[in-house]
Amino acid sequence: MIGYGNSVFLRRSTGPGIPPVDPDAQAFITAAAITDPTQQAAINTLVVDLKGYNVWTKMKALYPIVGDTASQQKYNLKDPRDLDAAFRLQFLGGWTHSVNGALPNGTNAYADTFLNPSVNLISGNNHIGYYSRTDASTNSIEIGTGNASGLLSPHLRIRLNGFFGFTNTLMYVSGDSLSQNQTNSTNTNSTGHYIGNILAFNNRKTYKNGNISGLNTLNYANELNNANISLAAYNQNGTNFLYTTKECAFASIGDGLTDTEAANFYTAVQAFQTTLGRSIGTQTVSDADAQAFVTNAGIVDQVEANAINNLVIGMKADGLWTKMQAVYPFVGGTASTHKFNLKNPLDTDAAFRLVFSGGWTHSSSGALPNGTNAFANTFLNPSTSLGLNSTHLSYYSRTNFVGSQIEIGSRNSTGTQSCYLTYNFSNIAYAAIHKADGIRPNIATDTRGFYVGSRILSTQEKYYTTNIAQTLSGDSVGLNNFNIYLGCYNANLTPMFYSSKQTAFASIGDGLTDTEAANFYTRVQNFNTALARQV
């Protein structure tokens, strides 16, 4: 960094592998007099990321709230001039400014953005956002404006208590009618990145940390209020009230965002906050697929996030990633985090996320079925998603139990088209990949470890137990038409042979060679070792 007078500049290195500083980032750094190298780098990366995600042009005002004074935190990253017309903030009332953000007192503190929706926004196509570092259930508005009746907006509320009959939470962005246009969602913690979004008159959403948290599809046009949007309060045609106490670490106003853009926006903002050491919630990692899972599953532990990142990177290096249809790493310690498929971490049946039924115990060690009625539907149907002569199933067991149990699979009514896997089913191990039952002698009596059933030939399949392979004979017969269950097997829509073996990993996908199976074991074992739950 070099300085001339009151100006501050990042040194533009032209050395190999060092990218130049983005001119928009440099303009902000100079205007806001950001001298800290970490803050400078965070701003530059943020701008580069937003441009890479194609959301930069959708922003009218970006408030990164960086630095530790009002004079630094007031600037709009999109237009860092010290002018009302540039939508820079004017802080009023009682604020506390620090490297963690801007903290309003909840009594009279607000900031005027000078951005007027009726002049500067597009009806039916806008968003507002707020990054909260405070968990508080309050009757407040974090960003917004409205007319005397409250019907012209937008505005965003984060975790209210007892408002409009909602006992815990209300987050919404509204248009011409509260009943028509508000979007509500349950939320027990008000920290994180929130977006209120209108992409069309029948597409109003709220997002928390990049995920859809509320949806309103009623088709009503909305008008835009003729008063400036306030930060940390609600501007009702010149009168501010409903002041918040939630510390702001980022805010934005601009055009409406698609689901993908909202998720990418969060990824960029969260990386920015992590660099500054003030992030809330999910962590940031280097691999994009790992980051998508960490974000969607809400992984807040950095050790878990790093383990996921290393797993994905390793699987890609070994050529395993493209062979996976579903990968369940069971991190986060709850049913809501354990359900996500690492390969496609969307909360939908089509993404093969798990739906748990019956008695499960979820912890940082994995998911433990009760052996009586617990199972999870993967929504992955062999007949539509797997290859007749190219399929594998895997299960990482942390429990030693010998009994009549099956860990993962499905079959048709006659059992002639089966796809399941178990280890030590009453002293016999079974693997059946698109045929009738397959049997092999036990290699060991302890049922803990990683086992894989795989078929890459029409005439044989293989069984791998903690990296020891055995070949099983048997021709492939057909693909059954029933979803694969975890924690038992789906026998013609009837769960049977419930397992009591705690799982710390499971997968479904294409068939694996001996080398791929060995590499897969190494990656999965390293993953569980990083989480201190290996066996």
Secondary structure, 3 states (H helix, E strand, C coil): CEEECCEEECCCCCCCCCCCCCHHHHHHHHHHCCCCHHHHHHHHHHHHHHHHCCCHHHEEEEECCCCCCHHHHCCCCCCCCCCHHHCCCEEECCEEEECCEEEECCCCCEEECCCCHHHHCECCEEEEEEEECCCCCCCCCCEEEECCCCCCECEECCCCCCECCECCCCCCCCCCCHHHHCCCCCCCCCCEEEEEEEEECCEEEEEECCEEEEEECCCCCCCECCCCCEECCEEECCEEECCCCCCEEEEEEECCCCHHHHHHHHHHHHHHHHHCCCCCCCCCCCCHHHHHHHHHHCCCCHHHHHHHHHHHHHHHHCCCHHHEEEEECCCCCCHHHHCCCCCCCCCCHHHCCCEEECCEEEECCEEEECCCCCEEECCCCHHHHCECCEEEEEEEECCCCCECCCCEEEECCCCCCEEEEEEEECCEEEEEEEECCCEECCCCCCCCEEEEEEECCCCEEEEEECCEEEEEECCCCCCCCCCCEECCEEECCEEECCCCCCEEEEEEECCCCHHHHHHHHHHHHHHHHHCCCCC
